[in-house]
């Protein structure tokens, strides 16, 4: 019995040590990306693997553009659609999370999420779309790291550059060119609102925006002018 307990403690020690090393690895990338554009993300790798199962030569559409080269309309539209308290919270909108939990409980299934832009960015950079308690816990840890080490401007800049905007299409520049044939810098209010409402289901909304999503885009276009975004 004592031998079994010693073995268990050793296994637990190594598991904790590996988890600690993994957190340091994550921290290293977050520090690097504080001033360097991400070349690849976890979501990009997952999507590219899926595309190459059908076409081994498939490539992603992705082009980094600096914050000032992204239309203010898109910044405001995305904040209005995804996280209207972006400038106020520390990575977690607890009120929105509570409302999402209550709504999902009433419906008996997960219909809405309460994730902030910072949480979504943490997931896109390092994790996967799968749902588990461990993934949510790790997402929270990464979110705290990002919010502590990056400015709100940097968080929004990276998010707009790496989020998926279609099948194999990542970032505002590629999304704007795919949908409208123009740069992210030149997007008008309507175009920005339309791109913003695609984010929950970018591949599904890429070719056809349902009527309810179009109505949501109109609502976003009305509200986005009041969105507070980093300068």
MOQUINOR-V247622 format. One record per residue. N is the residue number from 1. SS is DSSP state (H for helix, E for strand, - for the rest). OMEGA is omega in degrees with one decimal (none if undefined). D_CENTER is the distance of its C-alpha to the mean C-alpha in whole Angstrom. Layout:
BEGIN
N_SS_OMEGA_D_CENTER ; N_SS_OMEGA_D_CENTER
END
This chain:
BEGIN
1_-_178.7_47 ; 2_H_178.7_47 ; 3_H_178.9_46 ; 4_H_179.2_43 ; 5_H_177.5_42 ; 6_H_178.9_42 ; 7_H_179.2_40 ; 8_H_-179.9_38 ; 9_H_178.3_37 ; 10_H_178.8_37 ; 11_H_179.3_34 ; 12_H_179.2_32 ; 13_H_-178.9_33 ; 14_H_178.4_31 ; 15_H_178.6_28 ; 16_H_179.2_28 ; 17_H_178.9_28 ; 18_H_178.7_26 ; 19_H_178.6_23 ; 20_H_178.5_24 ; 21_H_178.8_24 ; 22_H_178.3_21 ; 23_H_177.2_19 ; 24_H_177.6_21 ; 25_H_177.1_20 ; 26_H_-180.0_16 ; 27_H_179.0_18 ; 28_H_178.7_19 ; 29_H_179.3_16 ; 30_H_176.7_15 ; 31_H_179.6_18 ; 32_H_-177.6_18 ; 33_H_175.6_15 ; 34_-_-179.1_16 ; 35_-_179.7_18 ; 36_-_-179.7_18 ; 37_-_173.3_15 ; 38_-_176.4_13 ; 39_-_-177.8_15 ; 40_-_176.2_14 ; 41_-_178.3_11 ; 42_H_180.0_11 ; 43_H_177.4_9 ; 44_H_-179.6_12 ; 45_H_179.0_14 ; 46_H_-177.9_14 ; 47_H_179.6_14 ; 48_H_176.8_17 ; 49_H_179.0_19 ; 50_H_-180.0_19 ; 51_H_-177.4_20 ; 52_H_171.9_23 ; 53_H_177.9_24 ; 54_H_-178.8_25 ; 55_-_-177.0_26 ; 56_-_-179.1_26 ; 57_-_-175.7_26 ; 58_-_177.0_23 ; 59_-_176.4_20 ; 60_-_170.1_17 ; 61_E_-176.0_17 ; 62_E_177.0_15 ; 63_-_179.5_16 ; 64_-_172.1_15 ; 65_-_-179.8_17 ; 66_-_-175.4_17 ; 67_H_-176.7_16 ; 68_H_178.1_20 ; 69_H_176.6_20 ; 70_-_-177.5_17 ; 71_-_174.8_19 ; 72_H_177.7_19 ; 73_H_-179.3_19 ; 74_H_177.9_15 ; 75_H_-178.1_14 ; 76_H_-178.8_16 ; 77_H_-179.2_15 ; 78_H_177.4_11 ; 79_H_178.7_12 ; 80_H_-176.4_15 ; 81_H_-169.7_13 ; 82_H_-168.8_10 ; 83_-_-172.6_11 ; 84_-_175.0_15 ; 85_-_-175.3_16 ; 86_-_-176.5_13 ; 87_-_-174.7_16 ; 88_-_-172.1_18 ; 89_-_-179.9_16 ; 90_-_-179.7_16 ; 91_-_-177.5_12 ; 92_-_175.7_13 ; 93_-_-171.9_15 ; 94_H_178.0_18 ; 95_H_179.9_19 ; 96_H_177.5_17 ; 97_H_179.7_16 ; 98_H_179.1_20 ; 99_H_179.9_20 ; 100_H_179.6_18 ; 101_H_-179.0_20 ; 102_H_179.9_23 ; 103_H_179.0_22 ; 104_H_178.1_21 ; 105_H_178.7_24 ; 106_H_-177.8_26 ; 107_H_179.3_25 ; 108_-_177.3_25 ; 109_-_-177.2_22 ; 110_-_178.5_18 ; 111_-_-178.3_18 ; 112_-_176.2_15 ; 113_-_179.4_12 ; 114_-_-174.7_12 ; 115_-_174.2_9 ; 116_-_175.3_8 ; 117_H_179.8_6 ; 118_H_177.9_7 ; 119_H_178.7_7 ; 120_H_178.0_3 ; 121_H_177.9_3 ; 122_H_-179.7_7 ; 123_H_-179.3_6 ; 124_H_-175.8_5 ; 125_H_-166.9_8 ; 126_H_-168.0_10 ; 127_-_-177.3_10 ; 128_-_179.0_11 ; 129_-_-177.4_10 ; 130_-_-178.1_14 ; 131_-_175.8_15 ; 132_-_178.9_17 ; 133_H_179.8_18 ; 134_H_-179.5_18 ; 135_H_178.6_14 ; 136_H_178.5_13 ; 137_H_179.5_16 ; 138_H_176.2_14 ; 139_H_179.9_11 ; 140_H_179.5_13 ; 141_H_179.9_15 ; 142_H_178.3_12 ; 143_H_178.3_11 ; 144_H_178.5_15 ; 145_H_-177.3_15 ; 146_H_-178.7_12 ; 147_H_-179.7_14 ; 148_H_-170.8_17 ; 149_H_-177.4_17 ; 150_-_171.7_15 ; 151_-_176.2_16 ; 152_H_178.0_14 ; 153_H_-179.3_15 ; 154_H_179.2_13 ; 155_H_-179.1_10 ; 156_H_178.8_10 ; 157_H_-178.7_11 ; 158_H_-179.9_9 ; 159_H_-178.5_6 ; 160_H_-179.1_8 ; 161_H_-175.0_10 ; 162_H_-177.9_8 ; 163_-_-177.2_6 ; 164_E_179.7_8 ; 165_-_179.5_11 ; 166_-_-177.6_14 ; 167_-_-177.6_15 ; 168_-_-178.2_15 ; 169_E_-176.3_14 ; 170_E_175.6_11 ; 171_-_-176.0_11 ; 172_H_-177.2_12 ; 173_H_179.4_16 ; 174_H_179.3_16 ; 175_H_179.7_15 ; 176_H_-179.5_17 ; 177_H_178.3_20 ; 178_H_-174.6_19 ; 179_H_-171.3_19 ; 180_H_178.7_22 ; 181_-_179.2_23 ; 182_-_-175.9_23 ; 183_-_176.7_21 ; 184_H_-178.2_18 ; 185_H_-171.5_20 ; 186_H_-177.1_23 ; 187_-_174.7_21 ; 188_-_-176.6_22 ; 189_H_-178.3_22 ; 190_H_-179.2_22 ; 191_H_179.7_20 ; 192_H_179.7_17 ; 193_H_179.6_17 ; 194_H_177.0_17 ; 195_H_-177.1_14 ; 196_H_-177.1_12 ; 197_H_176.7_14 ; 198_H_-168.0_13 ; 199_H_178.9_9 ; 200_H_-178.6_10 ; 201_H_-172.0_12 ; 202_H_-179.0_12 ; 203_H_179.5_15 ; 204_H_-176.7_17 ; 205_H_-173.6_17 ; 206_-_-174.8_17 ; 207_-_-176.8_21 ; 208_-_179.3_22 ; 209_-_-179.2_21 ; 210_-_-177.2_22 ; 211_H_-178.3_25 ; 212_H_178.0_23 ; 213_H_176.6_19 ; 214_H_176.7_22 ; 215_H_177.6_23 ; 216_H_178.5_20 ; 217_H_177.9_19 ; 218_H_177.7_23 ; 219_H_178.3_22 ; 220_H_-179.1_19 ; 221_H_177.8_21 ; 222_H_-174.8_23 ; 223_H_-170.9_21 ; 224_H_-178.7_19 ; 225_H_180.0_22 ; 226_H_-178.3_22 ; 227_-_177.1_18 ; 228_-_-179.1_19 ; 229_-_178.7_17 ; 230_-_178.2_17 ; 231_-_none_20
END
